[in-house]
């Protein structure tokens, strides 16, 4: 989800950019070098226990090795041994790139139920303020919902505001994979919403998955709602810099390198999520064929060519999206560079004339969602361009689905 949707916030953004020089001066004097020392998190504790664990008399692998080595290790285990690891080290296995996706779903379901019990106790903890107890209740209900048997949670970390990723469809057998990267104010409590459902990561991905099936029913697809990075909180300094995007880009590329099979992957990056994708683009694997941004404040590059990727780059922005008024510049590390909608940037510009403002690109029935679904399924001839249609459609043809490894 993103909070890029009101004019007061736009004024905050402009003020932040206007203070760029002051911020840089303060940063160089150490004013911003505040360090937070935290205790061991639940995920860290699970990882440490895993690294010292054994199964069937064998030591468990280093969690930081390449995903393919992790995959080989799990392939060598019996079903009972894999299940045992998911129960004993739920958070570690649930967030382990290279582990079988179905095992990750199972492990995260266990971890979510464990954390549900933690938050239920916190609801009645007299040491917490009423507001703290209320937040514990909200988390408990969110964890309960996410631990339902039909949910496919690919990543889950309850630390701080929390991180998560969810899969719609069969990731192991998908002929096309799409990844939705959301923007600011994304956390576990905003991962899904009842009101304005399609402005939240889970709603975006679910809508895209349905639209892709409608666009190409014969193609098996999977969509990942990827909120597995710490996004900026509102429109402060963090959202005007690339710091959170740089950290997110490392995590995003780790996911992309660990995806099963060889099917083409399309990226759909909303708002500040487009900054994450812009920073990550150079390191994305070659199977990423398309990067589409919606409501982008910039991608930390002056042109699409400078992103350093062979993927097609697409951009769309609704006429009512206030992000169009954000200054597209970079000063002293603040701002995100050229407008991806600008002719000089060189992206393929898509129609989004009936989108619903900054948070409405994934609303069912809109041109914006139909265009995104066309890209996600490789049905490029179905997309509707805006502006220079010749440049938008250059070298385009519909693709056939790829085989699985």
Secondary structure per residue as TSV (DSSP state, phi and psi in degrees):
chain	resnum	aa	ss	phi	psi
A	1	X	-	360.0	161.9
A	2	X	-	-139.1	154.2
A	3	X	-	-105.8	14.1
A	4	X	-	-74.5	71.5
A	5	X	-	-149.6	11.3
A	6	X	-	-136.9	151.9
A	7	X	H	-65.5	-35.3
A	8	X	H	-57.9	-36.6
A	9	X	H	-68.8	-34.8
A	10	X	H	-60.8	-40.7
A	11	X	H	-63.9	-36.3
A	12	X	H	-62.5	-44.9
A	13	X	H	-58.2	-45.3
A	14	X	H	-63.3	-39.6
A	15	X	H	-64.0	-39.6
A	16	X	H	-60.9	-45.6
A	17	X	H	-65.5	-35.3
A	18	X	H	-66.8	-24.4
A	19	X	T	-94.2	16.0
A	20	X	H	-56.0	-47.4
A	21	X	H	-63.8	-41.5
A	22	X	H	-62.1	-42.5
A	23	X	H	-62.3	-44.9
A	24	X	H	-61.1	-41.1
A	25	X	H	-63.6	-43.3
A	26	X	H	-65.1	-38.4
A	27	X	H	-63.4	-40.7
A	28	X	H	-71.5	-19.6
A	29	X	T	-91.2	-0.3
A	30	X	T	92.7	3.6
A	31	X	T	-61.4	-32.2
A	32	X	T	-91.3	-1.4
A	33	X	-	-85.2	58.1
A	34	X	-	-89.5	130.2
A	35	X	-	-114.6	136.7
A	36	X	-	-108.7	123.3
A	37	X	-	-99.6	116.1
A	38	X	-	-113.9	156.1
A	39	X	-	-74.7	-179.8
A	40	X	-	-64.5	129.8
A	41	X	-	-84.3	167.6
A	42	X	H	-61.1	-40.1
A	43	X	H	-67.4	-43.0
A	44	X	H	-62.3	-40.5
A	45	X	H	-63.5	-40.9
A	46	X	H	-66.4	-40.4
A	47	X	H	-64.1	-42.9
A	48	X	H	-63.4	-43.6
A	49	X	H	-62.3	-40.7
A	50	X	H	-60.6	-45.8
A	51	X	H	-63.8	-20.8
A	52	X	T	-104.5	5.5
A	53	X	-	-90.3	174.0
A	54	X	E	-144.1	156.7
A	55	X	E	-144.8	132.7
A	56	X	T	56.7	31.6
A	57	X	T	81.1	0.7
A	58	X	E	-105.3	144.1
A	59	X	E	-70.7	148.2
A	60	X	-	-83.2	152.0
A	61	X	-	-74.0	159.9
A	62	X	-	-61.2	131.1
A	63	X	T	-71.6	-14.1
A	64	X	T	-97.7	7.5
A	65	X	S	-75.8	170.6
A	66	X	-	-61.1	144.9
A	67	X	H	-53.2	-34.8
A	68	X	H	-65.9	-31.5
A	69	X	H	-73.1	-37.1
A	70	X	H	-62.9	-42.9
A	71	X	H	-61.8	-41.7
A	72	X	H	-64.2	-39.1
A	73	X	H	-62.3	-49.1
A	74	X	H	-66.5	-32.6
A	75	X	H	-65.8	-24.3
A	76	X	T	-83.9	-6.1
A	77	X	S	-93.3	159.5
A	78	X	-	-78.5	164.0
A	79	X	H	-59.7	-39.8
A	80	X	H	-65.0	-39.1
A	81	X	H	-66.1	-41.2
A	82	X	H	-62.8	-44.3
A	83	X	H	-62.3	-39.7
A	84	X	H	-61.6	-40.9
A	85	X	H	-65.8	-38.4
A	86	X	H	-62.9	-36.6
A	87	X	H	-76.2	-42.0
A	88	X	H	-77.6	-30.3
A	89	X	T	-133.8	58.4
A	90	X	H	-57.3	-50.7
A	91	X	H	-67.8	-39.4
A	92	X	H	-62.2	-49.1
A	93	X	H	-69.3	-38.2
A	94	X	H	-65.2	-20.6
A	95	X	T	-114.1	17.7
A	96	X	-	-96.0	107.0
A	97	X	T	-63.7	127.9
A	98	X	T	107.9	-22.9
A	99	X	S	-71.5	149.5
A	100	X	-	-55.3	136.2
A	101	X	H	-62.4	-38.2
A	102	X	H	-64.1	-33.6
A	103	X	H	-70.4	-37.1
A	104	X	H	-63.7	-42.0
A	105	X	H	-57.6	-46.0
A	106	X	H	-64.3	-44.1
A	107	X	H	-63.9	-41.6
A	108	X	H	-69.9	-31.1
A	109	X	H	-63.3	-40.5
A	110	X	H	-65.1	-46.2
A	111	X	H	-62.9	-40.5
A	112	X	H	-63.4	-40.2
A	113	X	H	-68.9	-34.9
A	114	X	H	-64.2	-44.3
A	115	X	H	-70.8	-27.8
A	116	X	H	-60.1	-43.3
A	117	X	H	-65.2	-37.4
A	118	X	H	-61.4	-48.1
A	119	X	H	-69.5	-31.1
A	120	X	H	-63.4	-38.7
A	121	X	H	-68.2	-38.8
A	122	X	H	-66.4	-27.5
A	123	X	T	-58.9	-26.4
A	124	X	T	-114.5	16.8
A	125	X	-	-81.8	113.6
A	126	X	T	-66.8	-15.5
A	127	X	T	-75.7	-16.0
A	128	X	S	-89.3	149.7
A	129	X	-	-71.5	164.1
A	130	X	H	-54.6	-38.1
A	131	X	H	-65.7	-38.4
A	132	X	H	-66.8	-39.4
A	133	X	H	-65.7	-37.8
A	134	X	H	-65.9	-41.4
A	135	X	H	-64.7	-38.1
A	136	X	H	-59.8	-38.7
A	137	X	H	-65.5	-40.5
A	138	X	H	-64.0	-42.0
A	139	X	H	-64.8	-42.1
A	140	X	H	-57.8	-46.3
A	141	X	H	-66.9	-35.5
A	142	X	H	-66.2	-44.4
A	143	X	H	-64.1	-39.1
A	144	X	H	-59.5	-45.8
A	145	X	H	-64.0	-42.0
A	146	X	H	-72.4	-20.2
A	147	X	T	-89.4	4.9
A	148	X	S	-59.2	149.9
A	149	X	T	-60.6	-28.6
A	150	X	T	-85.1	-9.7
A	151	X	-	-82.0	143.2
A	152	X	-	-117.0	83.3
A	153	X	E	-86.9	115.1
A	154	X	E	-88.2	-22.8
A	155	X	E	-151.9	145.3
A	156	X	E	-157.4	125.1
A	157	X	E	-138.7	114.2
A	158	X	-	-80.3	-3.7
A	159	X	S	-64.4	138.7
A	160	X	T	60.2	-133.1
A	161	X	T	-76.2	-14.4
A	162	X	-	90.8	158.0
A	163	X	E	-138.0	154.1
A	164	X	E	-160.7	160.6
A	165	X	E	-145.4	142.2
A	166	X	E	-135.2	143.6
A	167	X	E	-108.2	135.6
A	168	X	E	-113.9	121.9
A	169	X	E	102.0	-176.3
A	170	X	-	-98.7	99.8
A	171	X	T	-65.3	-34.7
A	172	X	T	-67.7	-32.5
A	173	X	T	-111.0	2.6
A	174	X	-	-63.8	137.2
A	175	X	S	-86.6	-19.1
A	176	X	E	-141.2	137.2
A	177	X	E	-120.3	134.6
A	178	X	E	-118.8	144.7
A	179	X	E	-126.1	122.6
A	180	X	E	-99.1	123.7
A	181	X	E	-114.3	110.3
A	182	X	-	-84.6	178.1
A	183	X	-	-105.8	-144.5
A	184	X	S	-66.8	162.2
A	185	X	S	61.3	30.1
A	186	X	-	-98.1	124.2
A	187	X	S	-152.6	-170.5
A	188	X	T	-66.0	-31.4
A	189	X	T	-79.1	-19.8
A	190	X	T	-108.6	6.4
A	191	X	S	-61.6	-33.8
A	192	X	S	-137.7	152.8
A	193	X	-	-141.7	151.4
A	194	X	S	-86.9	-49.5
A	195	X	T	-82.7	134.1
A	196	X	T	55.5	50.2
A	197	X	G	-52.2	-40.6
A	198	X	G	-87.7	9.9
A	199	X	G	-99.5	-3.0
A	200	X	S	-101.7	151.8
A	201	X	H	-52.9	-47.2
A	202	X	H	-64.1	-40.5
A	203	X	H	-66.9	-40.2
A	204	X	H	-58.1	-49.6
A	205	X	H	-67.6	-40.1
A	206	X	H	-62.8	-43.7
A	207	X	H	-64.1	-40.8
A	208	X	H	-65.9	-40.7
A	209	X	H	-60.5	-45.0
A	210	X	H	-64.4	-43.2
A	211	X	H	-66.5	-35.2
A	212	X	H	-65.7	-39.9
A	213	X	H	-63.4	-39.3
A	214	X	H	-67.9	-35.4
A	215	X	H	-71.8	-35.9
A	216	X	-	-149.2	77.5
A	217	X	T	-57.6	-26.5
A	218	X	T	-81.0	-8.4
A	219	X	S	-99.5	126.0
A	220	X	-	-79.8	121.6
A	221	X	E	-123.3	160.9
A	222	X	E	-139.1	141.5
A	223	X	E	-125.1	132.8
A	224	X	E	-108.3	123.2
A	225	X	E	-84.5	103.7
A	226	X	E	-104.9	97.2
A	227	X	E	-117.0	39.9
A	228	X	-	-95.7	39.7
A	229	X	S	-141.1	160.8
A	230	X	-	-87.0	104.7
A	231	X	-	-81.2	161.2
A	232	X	-	-61.6	150.2
A	233	X	-	-98.6	99.6
A	234	X	S	73.1	-166.5
A	235	X	S	-100.8	57.1
A	236	X	S	-97.7	-158.6
A	237	X	H	-57.6	-42.6
A	238	X	H	-57.9	-38.2
A	239	X	H	-76.9	-15.9
A	240	X	H	-95.3	-4.2
A	241	X	S	-118.8	175.3
A	242	X	S	-99.2	8.3
A	243	X	H	-58.5	-52.5
A	244	X	H	-66.0	-33.9
A	245	X	H	-66.9	-38.4
A	246	X	H	-64.7	-43.8
A	247	X	H	-65.6	-41.6
A	248	X	H	-64.3	-36.8
A	249	X	H	-62.6	-37.5
A	250	X	H	-62.4	-45.6
A	251	X	H	-68.0	-38.4
A	252	X	H	-64.5	-46.1
A	253	X	H	-68.1	-29.9
A	254	X	H	-63.4	-41.1
A	255	X	H	-62.8	-48.7
A	256	X	H	-61.6	-37.9
A	257	X	H	-70.9	-19.4
A	258	X	H	-100.2	-0.8
A	259	X	-	-62.8	141.1
A	260	X	S	-69.5	155.0
A	261	X	S	73.2	-162.6
A	262	X	S	-130.3	11.4
A	263	X	-	-62.1	150.6
A	264	X	E	-60.4	147.0
A	265	X	E	-121.9	134.5
A	266	X	E	-116.8	137.3
A	267	X	E	-103.2	135.1
A	268	X	E	-125.9	107.4
A	269	X	E	-118.1	117.2
A	270	X	E	-105.1	132.6
A	271	X	T	55.9	-126.6
A	272	X	H	-62.0	-22.0
A	273	X	H	-58.6	-27.0
A	274	X	H	-71.7	-26.3
A	275	X	H	-68.1	-43.6
A	276	X	H	-57.3	-48.3
A	277	X	H	-65.4	-36.0
A	278	X	H	-64.0	-43.5
A	279	X	H	-68.0	-37.0
A	280	X	H	-77.7	-20.2
A	281	X	G	-52.3	-44.8
A	282	X	G	-61.8	-30.2
A	283	X	G	-98.7	4.0
A	284	X	S	-70.3	144.8
A	285	X	-	-65.7	160.2
A	286	X	T	-64.7	-20.3
A	287	X	T	-69.4	-12.8
A	288	X	E	-75.0	110.6
A	289	X	E	-97.2	-23.1
A	290	X	E	-144.8	141.5
A	291	X	E	-127.1	112.8
A	292	X	E	-113.8	128.8
A	293	X	E	-115.6	143.9
A	294	X	E	-130.0	131.0
A	295	X	S	59.0	45.5
A	296	X	-	-86.7	134.6
A	297	X	S	-84.0	-1.4
A	298	X	-	135.0	162.5
A	299	X	-	-121.4	17.5
A	300	X	S	62.7	34.6
A	301	X	S	-151.1	149.6
A	302	X	S	-84.3	-24.4
A	303	X	S	-142.5	160.7
A	304	X	G	-61.8	-35.5
A	305	X	G	-61.8	-32.3
A	306	X	G	-79.4	-3.0
A	307	X	G	-68.3	-21.6
A	308	X	-	76.3	30.4
A	309	X	-	-127.3	150.5
A	310	X	S	-87.2	-1.9
A	311	X	S	-71.3	149.7
A	312	X	E	-67.6	139.5
A	313	X	E	-113.1	124.7
A	314	X	E	-119.6	152.3
A	315	X	E	-143.6	145.7
A	316	X	E	-145.9	151.2
A	317	X	-	-153.7	129.6
A	318	X	-	-71.7	148.9
A	319	X	T	-62.7	-24.8
A	320	X	T	-96.8	7.8
A	321	X	-	-80.3	116.2
A	322	X	G	-67.9	-14.2
A	323	X	G	-62.9	-17.3
A	324	X	G	-62.2	-22.6
A	325	X	G	-91.0	-4.0
A	326	X	S	-70.2	132.5
A	327	X	-	-60.3	122.2
A	328	X	-	-92.9	90.6
A	329	X	-	-155.1	173.9
A	330	X	-	-139.3	118.7
A	331	X	B	-131.6	118.0
A	332	X	T	57.0	30.8
A	333	X	T	92.3	-9.1
A	334	X	B	-100.5	145.6
A	335	X	S	90.4	163.1
A	336	X	-	-123.4	18.7
A	337	X	-	86.7	-161.0
A	338	X	S	-57.8	148.5
A	339	X	-	-70.3	120.4
A	340	X	T	-60.7	-17.3
A	341	X	T	-82.3	-14.3
A	342	X	S	-70.3	142.8
A	343	X	T	-56.8	-37.5
A	344	X	T	-64.8	-25.2
A	345	X	T	-70.4	-38.6
A	346	X	-	92.2	16.7
A	347	X	-	-80.9	161.7
A	348	X	E	-83.0	118.1
A	349	X	E	-92.8	126.0
A	350	X	B	-103.4	153.3
A	351	X	-	-74.4	140.5
A	352	X	-	-147.2	38.7
A	353	X	T	-64.0	-23.6
A	354	X	T	-113.8	23.9
A	355	X	-	-67.1	168.7
A	356	X	-	-110.2	62.9
A	357	X	S	72.8	-163.6
A	358	X	T	-63.9	-33.4
A	359	X	T	-99.5	13.0
A	360	X	-	-116.3	23.0
A	361	X	T	-73.5	-19.6
A	362	X	T	-106.8	14.4
A	363	X	-	-70.0	127.7
A	364	X	T	-55.2	141.4
A	365	X	T	90.0	-4.8
A	366	X	-	-89.6	153.8
A	367	X	H	-59.8	-37.1
A	368	X	H	-60.4	-46.4
A	369	X	H	-67.4	-40.2
A	370	X	H	-61.2	-39.7
A	371	X	H	-65.6	-42.7
A	372	X	H	-63.3	-39.4
A	373	X	H	-66.5	-36.5
A	374	X	H	-61.9	-40.8
A	375	X	H	-67.4	-44.7
A	376	X	H	-62.3	-28.2
A	377	X	T	-99.4	-0.9
A	378	X	T	77.9	13.2
A	379	X	-	-89.6	66.1
A	380	X	G	-66.5	-27.8
A	381	X	G	-68.7	-16.0
A	382	X	G	-85.5	-13.6
A	383	X	-	-74.0	146.9
A	384	X	-	-106.2	120.5
A	385	X	B	-88.4	165.1
A	386	X	-	-126.8	150.5
A	387	X	S	73.2	-126.5
A	388	X	-	-79.2	92.1
A	389	X	H	-66.0	-30.0
A	390	X	H	-63.4	-46.3
A	391	X	H	-67.6	-37.1
A	392	X	H	-64.2	-38.9
A	393	X	H	-96.6	4.3
A	394	X	T	-57.7	129.9
A	395	X	T	60.5	29.3
A	396	X	-	-100.5	138.8
A	397	X	-	-154.0	150.5
A	398	X	-	-62.7	143.9
A	399	X	-	-104.0	153.7
A	400	X	-	-87.2	162.2
A	401	X	-	-74.5	150.7
A	402	X	-	-91.5	153.0
A	403	X	-	-76.2	164.0
A	404	X	-	-94.8	150.2
A	405	X	-	-76.3	360.0
